[in-house]
Amino acid sequence: MASSMRPCRFASILRRQGLHSQRSFSTAAQSPLICTATSLRTFPRAGSPFHTTASRRTDGERPPTDFDALDVMGNTPVPATSVDVCMSDGFQLNSGAKILDGSGVLLVGGEAFSWRPWLSRGEKRLLNKKGQWEVPNDTFGLLSLVWPRPDLLILGLGPEIRPISPELRRHISSLGMRVDILDTRNAAAQFNLLARERGVNDVMAALIPIGWKEGVGATW
């Protein structure tokens, strides 16, 4: 048993002579090796550097990222004038109020008003001869009673987007308001978001029903 515990002669030669030349290495390689299984067991096997056990969560433990906590508007109430449903001939608001019979709607200052901007023309048309969306300036006369005025007007022009006339754009600018032009579905969604985020006093909407047809109206 004493011989089995001796260190390898090859290792002793390397420590004594070093690897100074190829010749000394060859001489050492020719020496008999005395290495046993007992000496090999003195070098433990290295463990894996990576932890591969699947992580587990106990019941009731919150996940690492709680996405519900990231909803900064979760506690913000939905305005009563938010648009819940866009119908072909009108709208239904979050308050439960409905605007029907083909009427549009003005949403300003937390209030809703039925809006028919085509009546001033005597016919159900909202486009001028150039194909631009244009209504008389007095159709926005309600804004003369509102102070402070909203900073942004969102126009929903029905089922599709049209350019508005330069005259109408100048009139809206003279009221100190910016204008965002969209189709009615996207305009309603934009108003809902901004009214909840910024407040109903900073943004207003003027919406035409999605069933509007030029010369026919929204009740056909």
Buried (B, 14 or more C-beta within 10 A) or exposed (E): EEEEEEEBBBEEBBEEEEEEEEEBBEEBEEEEEEBEEEBEEEEEEEEEEEEEEEEEEEEEEEEEEEEEEEEEEEEEEEBBBBBBEBBEBBBBBBBEEBBBEBBBBBBBBEEBBEBBBBEEEEEBBBBBEEEBBBBBBEBBEBBEEBEEBBBBBBBBBBBEBBEBBEEBBEBBEEBEBEBBBBBBBEBBBBBBEBBBEEEBBBBBBBBBBBBBEBEEBBBE
